[in-house]
């Protein structure tokens, strides 16, 4: 009986060893298959990332330029406005007073309702 158990154990070990060898072969085969089959996807993703990076850098540059030009233009407008106010201040004081009067009238009128 112990000889039968010993033989069964050896057969079981041999079967496990065969299964392990087959699994290793299949594992290598599957890794090779996946690396070949899906390498084009990896290349595509790398190319897309590179293109998007270039586009993003171009957009950043354009945005920076637009902000720079916008701030320069705003400074010019503010300078021109300052000069006009200094030339004829009473016109702008009267305009501000009329604007405040209209705003007060509108806000006061809406609270009565």
Secondary structure, DSSP 4 states (H G I P E B T S, - for coil): -HHHHHHHHHHHHHHHHHHHHHHHHHHHHHHHHHHHHSHHHHHHHHHHHHHHHHHHHHHHHHHHHHHHHHHHHHHHHHHHHHHHHHH-HHHHHHHHHHHHHHHHHHHHHHHH-
